[in-house]
Amino acid sequence: MPSYKDEKSGTWYCKFYYMDWSGSRRQKLKRGFKLQREAKEWERIFLEQFAKNPDITFASLYHKYLKFKENRVRASTLESQRNAIELHILPYFKDKVVSDITPADIVEWQNTILEKRFSASHARQINAYLKMIFKYAVDYLGLSQSPVRSQICKPEKGNIDFWTPEEYQTFSDHIRDNIELYTAFEILFYTGMRKGELLALTLNDIDFTQRTININKTLAYVDGRYINQPPKTQKSNRTIDVPEFLLDEIRAYIKRLYKPDPEHKLFNRSRVWLGEAIIRTCDTIELKPIRVHDIRHSHASMLIDLGANPLMIAERLGHEDVKMTMNTYSHLFKSHQREIIEKLEKIKL
């Protein structure tokens, strides 16, 4: 750490180069120190503090974060983050210097989010995105610590919606004449796959001999176009067993297709196709409408009623671990405890 003496004033000064947040080489000059060691100490402290408090606006940090994430997450995941951040976070913080943002600023921002009356899960997700941006600043730009210290609100109690097999039967009976729609919902209900996984399905993914379906991709809508991308998680890339009656229904559907290409999608439809069908049909038959994703919950509920254990359900649904399965469906497993006790009591009879 060189320092220099100003012969005219008799004081010391330091002059050195450093790399700013953008990677540009910049020079720093500071005069007026009485002692050489004071000049050296000021340089040392400046470099430490600069490393810990990057001279960068939140808008610039956000764009660096996006660049960092581009090849590290799925395109649809990044688009979801970008939409939420640019709508709910960037307008509030964009012109603020990152090192100047305090925990108090975060709390004020959290209050503006809570005033919008979002669901707890949505508010927590937006807050998580902000936390991820600051974690990036800590890990890669030298920010000393994240100002996001507290969670925005408590999680809401888990509440899933689903159809019983009887309710689903009422629905499927009404759409039976539309073989494409009927087959799509049969696959959803009896496999538990996600909507995007269904819409990316090809004939090559179905093994009629082994009675399995290989789930290895999902359909996503990114930047105004549909693309295939890897499944949601590593465990989502899976092969599941399917009942013979479902394979028969798929065969019947395939016979209706004109020269089906094994590599083409079985259902060349948009992601809104299934949801619109549920709303339209339920309104006609006066059945409670559910989301397309709730068909997946309906499948899990049916498996629990059939006595399936959490590990088997986790593998079938492609959950990352069985803990996620238990967190989602614990109340359904608990509802069967009375039946288990009754069976135990019969052992001694």
C-alpha positions as CSV (number, residue, x, y, z in Angstrom):
1,M,0.0,0.0,0.0
2,P,2.1,2.9,-1.2
3,S,1.6,6.4,0.2
4,Y,3.1,9.7,-0.8
5,K,4.2,12.9,0.8
6,D,3.0,16.3,-0.5
7,E,6.1,18.4,-0.3
8,K,4.1,21.7,-0.5
9,S,1.7,21.0,2.4
10,G,3.9,18.5,4.3
11,T,1.0,16.1,4.5
12,W,0.6,12.6,3.2
13,Y,-1.8,11.2,0.6
14,C,-2.7,7.8,-0.9
15,K,-3.4,7.1,-4.5
16,F,-4.3,3.6,-5.7
17,Y,-6.4,1.6,-8.2
18,Y,-9.3,-0.7,-7.4
19,M,-12.0,-2.6,-9.3
20,D,-15.5,-1.3,-8.9
21,W,-18.7,-3.5,-8.9
22,S,-18.8,-3.5,-12.7
23,G,-15.2,-4.8,-13.1
24,S,-13.9,-1.4,-14.2
25,R,-10.5,-0.3,-13.0
26,R,-10.8,3.0,-11.1
27,Q,-8.4,5.3,-9.3
28,K,-8.8,6.7,-5.8
29,L,-7.0,9.7,-4.4
30,K,-7.2,10.9,-0.8
31,R,-5.1,13.8,0.6
32,G,-4.5,15.6,4.0
33,F,-3.0,12.9,6.3
34,K,-0.6,14.1,8.9
35,L,1.2,10.7,9.1
36,Q,2.1,8.1,6.5
37,R,0.6,5.3,8.5
38,E,-2.8,7.2,8.5
39,A,-2.8,7.3,4.7
40,K,-2.0,3.6,4.5
41,E,-4.7,2.8,7.1
42,W,-7.3,4.9,5.2
43,E,-6.5,3.0,2.0
44,R,-6.8,-0.3,3.8
45,I,-10.2,0.6,5.4
46,F,-11.5,2.0,2.1
47,L,-10.7,-1.3,0.3
48,E,-12.3,-3.3,3.0
49,Q,-15.4,-1.1,3.2
50,F,-15.8,-0.9,-0.5
51,A,-15.6,-4.7,-0.7
52,K,-18.3,-5.0,2.0
53,N,-20.5,-2.2,0.6
54,P,-20.6,-2.2,-3.2
55,D,-21.1,1.1,-4.9
56,I,-24.1,-0.1,-7.0
57,T,-27.7,0.7,-7.5
58,F,-30.3,-1.9,-6.8
59,A,-31.4,-1.8,-10.5
60,S,-27.8,-2.6,-11.5
61,L,-27.6,-5.4,-8.9
62,Y,-30.9,-6.8,-10.2
63,H,-29.6,-7.0,-13.8
64,K,-26.4,-8.7,-12.7
65,Y,-28.5,-11.2,-10.7
66,L,-30.6,-12.0,-13.8
67,K,-27.4,-12.6,-15.8
68,F,-26.1,-14.9,-13.1
69,K,-29.4,-16.8,-13.0
70,E,-29.9,-17.2,-16.7
71,N,-28.0,-20.5,-17.1
72,R,-28.6,-21.8,-13.6
73,V,-32.4,-22.1,-13.4
74,R,-35.1,-23.1,-15.9
75,A,-36.3,-20.4,-18.2
76,S,-39.9,-20.5,-16.8
77,T,-38.5,-20.2,-13.3
78,L,-36.5,-17.2,-14.2
79,E,-39.4,-15.6,-16.0
80,S,-41.6,-16.1,-12.9
81,Q,-39.0,-14.4,-10.7
82,R,-38.5,-11.6,-13.2
83,N,-42.2,-10.8,-13.4
84,A,-42.6,-10.7,-9.6
85,I,-39.4,-8.7,-9.1
86,E,-40.1,-6.1,-11.8
87,L,-43.7,-5.6,-10.6
88,H,-43.3,-5.6,-6.8
89,I,-39.6,-5.0,-5.9
90,L,-37.7,-3.1,-8.5
91,P,-40.0,0.0,-8.5
92,Y,-39.4,0.4,-4.8
93,F,-35.6,-0.1,-4.6
94,K,-34.3,0.6,-8.2
95,D,-32.5,3.9,-7.5
96,K,-31.3,3.1,-4.0
97,V,-27.6,2.2,-3.5
98,V,-27.4,-1.3,-2.3
99,S,-25.0,-0.6,0.6
100,D,-27.5,2.1,1.9
101,I,-30.5,-0.2,2.1
102,T,-31.2,-1.0,5.7
103,P,-33.4,-3.6,7.5
104,A,-35.8,-0.7,8.2
105,D,-36.1,-0.1,4.5
106,I,-36.9,-3.7,4.0
107,V,-39.7,-3.6,6.7
108,E,-41.2,-0.5,5.0
109,W,-41.2,-2.3,1.7
110,Q,-42.8,-5.4,3.3
111,N,-45.6,-3.2,4.7
112,T,-46.4,-2.1,1.1
113,I,-46.6,-5.7,0.0
114,L,-48.9,-6.6,2.9
115,E,-51.2,-3.7,2.1
116,K,-51.9,-5.4,-1.2
117,R,-53.6,-8.3,0.6
118,F,-51.8,-11.0,-1.3
119,S,-52.1,-14.6,0.0
120,A,-49.4,-15.4,2.6
121,S,-47.7,-17.8,0.2
122,H,-47.5,-15.2,-2.5
123,A,-46.2,-12.5,-0.2
124,R,-43.6,-14.9,1.2
125,Q,-42.5,-15.8,-2.3
126,I,-42.0,-12.2,-3.3
127,N,-40.0,-11.7,-0.1
128,A,-37.9,-14.8,-0.9
129,Y,-37.0,-13.3,-4.3
130,L,-35.7,-10.1,-2.6
131,K,-33.7,-12.2,-0.2
132,M,-32.2,-14.2,-3.1
133,I,-31.0,-11.0,-4.8
134,F,-29.3,-9.7,-1.6
135,K,-27.7,-13.2,-1.0
136,Y,-26.2,-12.9,-4.5
137,A,-24.8,-9.5,-3.5
138,V,-23.3,-11.0,-0.3
139,D,-21.9,-14.0,-2.1
140,Y,-20.5,-12.4,-5.2
141,L,-20.3,-8.6,-4.9
142,G,-18.9,-8.4,-1.3
143,L,-21.9,-7.0,0.5
144,S,-21.2,-7.5,4.2
145,Q,-24.7,-8.8,5.1
146,S,-28.2,-8.9,3.7
147,P,-30.7,-6.3,5.1
148,V,-33.5,-8.9,4.7
149,R,-33.6,-10.0,8.3
150,S,-37.2,-11.1,8.9
151,Q,-39.9,-13.1,7.2
152,I,-42.7,-11.0,5.8
153,C,-45.5,-12.9,7.4
154,K,-46.4,-16.3,8.9
155,P,-47.2,-19.1,6.4
156,E,-50.9,-19.9,6.0
157,K,-52.2,-23.3,7.1
158,G,-51.9,-25.9,4.4
159,N,-55.2,-26.2,2.6
160,I,-55.4,-28.3,-0.6
161,D,-58.4,-28.8,-2.8
162,F,-59.2,-32.0,-4.7
163,W,-62.0,-34.1,-6.2
164,T,-63.0,-37.4,-4.7
165,P,-63.0,-40.3,-7.2
166,E,-66.8,-39.9,-7.4
167,E,-66.5,-36.2,-8.2
168,Y,-63.9,-36.9,-10.8
169,Q,-66.1,-39.6,-12.3
170,T,-69.0,-37.1,-12.6
171,F,-66.6,-34.7,-14.4
172,S,-65.1,-37.3,-16.8
173,D,-68.4,-38.8,-17.7
174,H,-69.5,-35.4,-19.0
175,I,-66.4,-34.9,-21.3
176,R,-66.2,-38.6,-22.4
177,D,-67.4,-37.7,-26.0
178,N,-64.4,-35.4,-26.4
179,I,-61.8,-38.2,-26.6
180,E,-58.8,-35.8,-26.6
181,L,-59.9,-33.9,-23.5
182,Y,-61.1,-37.1,-21.8
183,T,-57.8,-38.9,-22.3
184,A,-55.8,-35.9,-21.1
185,F,-57.7,-35.8,-17.8
186,E,-57.6,-39.5,-17.4
187,I,-53.8,-39.4,-17.6
188,L,-53.7,-36.5,-15.1
189,F,-56.0,-38.2,-12.6
190,Y,-54.5,-41.6,-12.7
191,T,-50.8,-40.7,-12.8
192,G,-50.6,-37.4,-10.8
193,M,-48.3,-35.8,-13.4
194,R,-48.2,-32.0,-13.6
195,K,-50.0,-30.1,-16.4
196,G,-46.7,-29.1,-18.1
197,E,-45.5,-32.7,-18.0
198,L,-48.7,-33.9,-19.7
199,L,-48.6,-31.3,-22.4
200,A,-45.0,-32.3,-23.2
201,L,-45.8,-36.0,-23.4
202,T,-45.0,-37.9,-26.6
203,L,-45.9,-41.4,-27.8
204,N,-42.2,-42.3,-27.3
205,D,-42.6,-41.7,-23.6
206,I,-45.2,-44.5,-23.2
207,D,-44.0,-48.1,-22.9
208,F,-47.1,-50.2,-23.5
209,T,-45.2,-53.4,-22.9
210,Q,-43.8,-52.4,-19.5
211,R,-46.9,-50.4,-18.7
212,T,-45.0,-47.3,-17.8
213,I,-44.8,-43.6,-18.7
214,N,-41.5,-41.8,-18.7
215,I,-41.7,-38.2,-17.5
216,N,-38.6,-36.4,-18.8
217,K,-39.7,-32.9,-19.9
218,T,-42.3,-30.2,-19.3
219,L,-44.0,-27.6,-21.4
220,A,-43.4,-24.0,-20.4
221,Y,-44.4,-20.6,-21.8
222,V,-41.4,-18.3,-21.8
223,D,-41.0,-15.0,-23.6
224,G,-44.2,-15.4,-25.6
225,R,-43.6,-18.9,-26.9
226,Y,-43.9,-22.5,-25.8
227,I,-40.8,-24.5,-25.1
228,N,-39.9,-27.9,-23.7
229,Q,-37.6,-27.9,-20.7
230,P,-36.4,-30.4,-18.1
231,P,-38.8,-31.3,-15.3
232,K,-39.2,-29.2,-12.2
233,T,-36.6,-31.0,-10.1
234,Q,-34.2,-33.9,-10.5
235,K,-36.7,-36.3,-8.8
236,S,-39.4,-35.0,-11.3
237,N,-37.5,-36.9,-14.0
238,R,-39.2,-40.3,-13.3
239,T,-40.8,-43.4,-14.8
240,I,-44.2,-44.3,-13.3
241,D,-46.3,-47.5,-13.6
242,V,-49.8,-47.0,-15.0
243,P,-52.9,-49.3,-15.0
244,E,-53.8,-51.3,-18.1
245,F,-57.2,-49.5,-18.5
246,L,-55.4,-46.2,-18.9
247,L,-53.1,-47.6,-21.5
248,D,-56.2,-48.9,-23.4
249,E,-57.7,-45.4,-23.3
250,I,-54.5,-43.9,-24.6
251,R,-54.5,-46.6,-27.4
252,A,-58.0,-45.6,-28.3
253,Y,-57.1,-42.0,-28.5
254,I,-54.0,-42.7,-30.6
255,K,-56.1,-44.5,-33.2
256,R,-58.1,-41.3,-33.7
257,L,-54.9,-39.4,-34.6
258,Y,-53.8,-39.0,-38.2
259,K,-50.4,-40.6,-38.7
260,P,-49.2,-40.0,-35.2
261,D,-45.5,-39.1,-35.0
262,P,-43.9,-40.8,-31.9
263,E,-41.9,-37.7,-31.3
264,H,-44.7,-35.2,-31.5
265,K,-46.8,-34.1,-28.5
266,L,-49.9,-36.2,-27.8
267,F,-51.8,-33.1,-26.9
268,N,-50.7,-30.1,-29.0
269,R,-52.5,-27.6,-26.8
270,S,-51.8,-24.5,-24.8
271,R,-51.4,-24.5,-21.0
272,V,-54.9,-22.8,-20.6
273,W,-56.7,-25.6,-22.5
274,L,-57.3,-27.8,-19.4
275,G,-58.2,-25.0,-17.0
276,E,-60.8,-23.6,-19.4
277,A,-62.3,-27.1,-19.8
278,I,-62.7,-27.4,-16.0
279,I,-64.4,-24.1,-15.6
280,R,-66.7,-24.7,-18.6
281,T,-67.7,-28.2,-17.6
282,C,-68.1,-27.6,-13.9
283,D,-70.4,-24.6,-14.6
284,T,-72.6,-26.9,-16.7
285,I,-72.8,-29.9,-14.3
286,E,-72.7,-27.7,-11.1
287,L,-69.6,-29.4,-9.7
288,K,-67.2,-27.5,-7.6
289,P,-64.3,-26.2,-9.9
290,I,-60.7,-26.9,-8.9
291,R,-57.4,-25.9,-10.5
292,V,-55.7,-28.2,-12.9
293,H,-52.9,-28.7,-10.4
294,D,-55.5,-29.9,-7.9
295,I,-56.1,-33.0,-10.1
296,R,-52.6,-33.9,-8.9
297,H,-53.8,-33.5,-5.3
298,S,-56.8,-35.6,-6.2
299,H,-54.5,-38.4,-7.4
300,A,-52.5,-38.3,-4.1
301,S,-55.7,-38.3,-2.1
302,M,-56.9,-41.4,-3.9
303,L,-53.5,-43.2,-3.4
304,I,-53.8,-42.4,0.4
305,D,-57.3,-43.9,0.5
306,L,-55.9,-47.0,-1.2
307,G,-53.3,-47.4,1.5
308,A,-50.2,-46.1,-0.3
309,N,-47.3,-45.1,1.9
310,P,-45.7,-41.6,1.7
311,L,-42.5,-42.8,0.1
312,M,-44.4,-44.4,-2.8
313,I,-46.5,-41.3,-3.3
314,A,-43.4,-39.0,-3.2
315,E,-41.7,-41.1,-5.9
316,R,-44.8,-41.2,-8.1
317,L,-45.4,-37.5,-7.9
318,G,-41.8,-36.6,-8.3
319,H,-41.4,-34.9,-5.0
320,E,-37.8,-34.0,-4.1
321,D,-38.2,-35.9,-0.8
322,V,-40.8,-37.6,1.3
323,K,-40.9,-34.7,3.8
324,M,-42.5,-32.5,1.1
325,T,-45.2,-35.2,0.6
326,M,-45.9,-35.4,4.4
327,N,-46.0,-31.6,4.7
328,T,-48.6,-31.4,1.8
329,Y,-50.8,-34.3,2.7
330,S,-50.2,-34.9,6.4
331,H,-53.9,-34.1,7.3
332,L,-55.1,-36.7,4.8
333,F,-52.8,-39.4,6.4
334,K,-54.1,-38.4,9.8
335,S,-57.7,-38.9,8.7
336,H,-56.9,-42.6,8.4
337,Q,-55.5,-43.0,11.9
338,R,-58.9,-44.0,13.3
339,E,-59.2,-46.8,10.7
340,I,-55.7,-48.1,11.7
341,I,-56.7,-48.2,15.4
342,E,-59.8,-50.1,14.6
343,K,-57.8,-52.7,12.7
344,L,-55.4,-53.0,15.7
345,E,-58.2,-53.5,18.1
346,K,-59.5,-56.4,15.9
347,I,-56.2,-58.2,16.3
348,K,-57.1,-59.1,19.9
349,L,-60.6,-60.2,19.2
